[in-house]
Amino acid sequence: MAQWEKLRQLESVYLTQVDELYDGDAFPMDVRHYLAHWIEGQDWDRAARDHDVAMVLFQVLLENLDIQHSRFVQGGESFLLQHNIRRFKHSFQRYQEEPYNLANIIQWFLAKEKEILQNAELAEQVQLLQVQQNPMETDSQRNIERKMADLKNKVQCMEHTVKCLEEQQDEFDFKYQTHNMEGTTNAAEKTEQMKVLQALLNRLDASRKSMLSGMGMLLDGAEELLCVLVREELVQWQRRQQKACIGAPDSTCLDQLEKWFTTEAECLFQVRKFLKKLEELMGKVTYEHDPVKKQKPALQKRVDSLLTSLLKSAFVVETQPSMPQGKGPLVLRTNVQFSVKTRFLVKFPELNHAMKVNVSMDREAPLVKGYRRFNVLGTNSKALNMAESMSGGMVADFRHLTLKEQKSGGGGKGIHDLSLSVTEELHIINFNTEFLLHDMSVSLETSSLPVVIISNSSQQQSAWASILWFNMLCLEPKNLLFFANCPAATWPQLGELLSWQFLSSTTRGLESNQLDMIAHKLFGKQQSYDACKISWTKFSKENVPNTNFTFWVWFDGILFMVKSHLENLWKDGSIMGFVSKGKEKTLLKKKRRGTFLLRFSESIRDGGITFSWVDYSLTGEPDVRSVQPFTKVDLGQIPFHEIIRNFQILEEENVPENPLLFLYPDTPKVEAFGKYYTEKSGADSQYIKYIKTKLVFVSKEALHLPSLRPNWRPSSPRAAPES
């Protein structure tokens, strides 16, 4: 491919560099463009050193300019192009005596073009070498960038075409007016003048048709790009936002989408300007079967439709509603402030502070008996502006909104007699604004993801479960009756969701063996859990067998305990956590004496953690021993690493011994936990009271189980095995 063609296909940032290169008068871009093939086929390096070669190329260059001028004349090209080519030829005459100077100039420009191409190719290679989380997304983005650059290029070309058309029409109008003013009586001369005018009008008509056809093709490209942005990229972002709300590590940055939406909006508004210019030209010169008169209304309707669709899609909720101290986004409490941020992805500076966003609630509330209604209180009207966004986006950041339930006598009336709990009742917060620019007015609306509204903190856990389940499974954000017929989740879906909870809270998710233990707890032993499903009821309503709590209450209790008291130990991998008693024994029996592991209790409602270690009898038989779990109450009094450090057993000789020597699989205890120890230990430890009363046990060889010291309180049987 020719060098000039490669340059024209570069992304906009490099095309700008080409524009800057040819910004001066040293070597006109028009000459480079129209004589590209010939220029690139010559040896300008030799011409810069050889006067005779330079003179030959100089003469051929002038001849080529003459040929190009003739082509413009024969093809009916604009008077301006013809004039410019003549002007360029005249300008080059100054190199008549020293043609090698012109050769030097052309050689320099070609070398600079190569530098731009090399930089662009290098940047593309670096991008290909980078590790991408999703290569398909990267390919999609590159494709959009290419299409966006093509659209911008077509708009620039169309702008040039409009100017040429105007010049062509001015030429016709001038000659037509001159013909009328001269009013010759010579029939032959008059006939000849009419032939000239008819030829000019025919060329004008052909140019108008060509321009209208080109505008149609330009809108074809704009429509294709709009479909990709709205139906693919925006939809994918909305799904990523849904998942991010429930802990997924997905990017929800809108800067790239904003750039694309803004660029396409700029291009479409340019097309509207072109159409307005055409209407202006038609008002000056029109004729029978004028194509502008016939085709402009359809083009106007089409560009306005594309713009309307783009603008309506560009109004989004960037940050979903959330309370400062909430468990997660989308759970709101009456009379407690919450924040939410909207954003308009068409970033026009002239719109700063010009569009006012209004907040409302449940515009399309379901007709369900007992369905509550709420009023939005606080500053519920705000202008979109660029001051409240770190990236300079056009946002309206509502920070002090509250909800108050309407007094409607026990809830709304409806045709659906459904039984939904308060934490299964979904509500939507609505936002609307008005776009008004360049004689175009469009009403814009957007809405939040469904929120659950509670009245006291005891409902938070259940409400968060609803938010998790909805956003894991529902792809219809306005389905407010989702829990009326709630689908089941597959284990791969639920396992990923559970891992996200730990990942978002502690930066460390769940490993495959930990997930396997949870799956076994839910579904029993299976060869594969991929086809297993769990219902909403089993997840959050039915108690786990032999307990008085649900699976979600158990899991969330562990998560809260880890986040509050065990985060560092969890993040560095010291806690195995989710491991069954059977698996625990299998692992420890293969290890040396004193090897221990840390696991979560399966029998404590609000989360518990215990440790088990392996000892060996005189006959060499392995014996796995445990203590009752430590709860968040214990961990509120003493850090867990200090429990591990100070735990002791009094053997028969009354010699205290810490049986915990190696963290599974074989890490010395001090190496694993030493970095967390407090400076003072033993009698000087700040935790000495807890240590003396709850962390020293007397060994019972007969049972191979630790038992209580005499001063142990019966209400806290720490040494008994976990039930």
Disulfide bonds with the S-S distance in Angstrom:
none
